[in-house]
Amino acid sequence: MPADLSPIDKAKFLAAKRATEFVEDGMKVGLGTGSTAAWMVRCLGERVREEGLRVIGVPTSTRTAQLARQVGVPIATLDEAKWLDLTIDGADEFDPDLNLIKGGGAALLQEKIVATASDQMIVIADAAKEVAALGAFPLPIEVIPFGWQTSKALVEEMLVSLDVMSRDVTLRMNGAAPLVTDESNYILDLHLKRIGNPRQLALVLNQIPGVVENGLFIDICDIVVIGHADGRVRVKDINAGSVEDERMDVLPTDNVFADLD
C-alpha cells in the first residue's frame, strides 16, 4: 500500500471513510460507482472483515459488484433487497441545495434507481466537486441506441428555450465505438457550462422520447461528506440544516486493499 497518496486520493479516502461510519449492523446499503465510491466499498469491506459488520450491499454497476465481492461485502440485487436503509455514492458536482450531477462513470441509471429506493442518500466527494451552480461538468443522459441521433437533435432543440449557457451535445465514446452502459444504452453528454434551473431541465429531459434518464439528482441527496487533503472532513446535512467540521488524521491501511489483485 503506497503511503504517499495524492492529495485528491487522500481527500476521497477521508470522505469515504467518514461516510461508512453511518452504516450500522444489519443495514442494506446501496454501493455507488466511481473512484470515490470505490474507496467507500473498500472501507466497508474492512469493517466487515475487522468488525464483523453485517451488511448487504446493492451495487450500482458491474464493476462495483466485482469490487464488493473482492473485499468481502455481501451483495444482493435491488429486487432481492427491495428497499435500502442507505446509499453512499460519489458525485461529479453538487450545489448548495445538494442537487447533483452524476453519470461521469456511465452508471447514472442504476445509481438513481438505487438512490431513490433508499431511506437516505449520502454523497462523498472532494472539495472540488462543490459548485455554486451546476453545469461546469457535462450533464450525462442515457438514451436508447435506436434513433439516438434523433434523440440528440430533440435534446438540442429543447435546450434552446432553457436557461443554460451552452448547448453542445456529444455522444460518449469508448475508443472508436459508442460507450455502452450496463443496460446496453448510450450516453449523451450535455456541455451546458451553467444550468439555471436544474429541476426544470431534469423534468423536460425525461419527456424526450429515447431518453431513459438524466444525471440530475434533484431532492435525492440528504448528506454530503466532503474530504480535504489536510485531514479535514465537512459533513453537510440538508434536512437538519447543519454543517459539521471534523478532523480525521488517518490513512488507508493494507487491510483496505485486502483480497484485491
Secondary structure, 3 states (H helix, E strand, C coil): CCCCCCHHHHHHHHHHHHHHHHCCCCCEEEECCCHHHHHHHHHHHHHHHHHCCCCEEEECCHHHHHHHHHHCCCECCHHHHCCECEEEECCCEECCCCCEECCCCCCHHHHHHHHHCECCEEEEEEHHHECCCCCCCCEEEEECCCCHHHHHHHHHHHHCCCCECCCEEEECEECCEECCCCCCCEEEEEECCCECCHHHHHHHHCCCCCEEEECEECCCCCEEEEECCCCEEEEEECCCCEEEEEECCCCCCHHHHCCCC
